[in-house]
Amino acid sequence: MNRIKEVIPKEDYRLEVQLQNGGSIILNMETRLATVRFGRLANEEVFRLVSTDGNFIRWGDEIEISLSEVFLMVQK
């Protein structure tokens, strides 16, 4: 199973999600900032505090996205 190697915050609320298999995904979070779930990420300082444990993208203990959810979000 694939895992997240690194998550890099980019301009315009994009995330570069680097995978252990060498692939990468650009995830546009800008359109999700008006939602209850991701609204706190509209603060750019909070957005840049992104981290990963290999299975999830996280912002502290409050917001997380699983790798399978990342794949679904990219398709929409």
N, C-alpha and C positions, 0 to 999 in steps of 0.2 A: 504494500500500500504506500502511496506517495505521502510525503510529509512536507511541511513548510520549512524551508531552510532559513529564510530571512524575509522581513517585511520592511520596505523602505517607503516612507511618506514622501510624496511628490507634490508639486504645485497643483493648484486647482482641485484639491481634495481627491487626488488619485493615490492609490497604493500600488507599489510594485511588489507582487508576491512572488518570491523566488522559491522554486521547488527543488527538492533534493535530486530529482531526476534530471536537473539542468534546465527545465522549462521555466517560464515565468508568465505571470498574468498581470495585466493592468486592470485594477478594479476602481471604477469611478464611483466615489462615495458622494459626490456633490449633489446628485439628485435625491439622495436619501437623507440629507441634513434637515429637512423639514418634518421628518417623522419623529414620533415620540422616542422610538428606540435609539436613533442615531443623532438626535438633536444636539446633544452636548458636544458632538464633534465639530459643530460649526465654529467653535472656538479653536482657532488654528493651533494654539499652544497645546490644547488637549489632544487634537488630532495627531500631532507630531509625537505624542507619547506612546505610540503604538508598539506592541511587542508580540512575540509568538513563543509558544512552547512546542512548536512542531505540528500540533494538531489544531490549534485555535489561533486566531488573530485576536488580540485583547487590548483594551484600554482600561488599565486598572482591573478592579474586580467588578466593574459595572457593565461593560459592553464587551461581548465576544461574538466571533463569527467562526464557525467550523469550516474546515477545508471543503467539505461537501457543499456547504452553503455558499462558499465563494464561487464554486463552479456554477451553481444555480443562479447566483446574482449576475455573473458575467453573461449568461445567456439571455437575460431580460433586458 
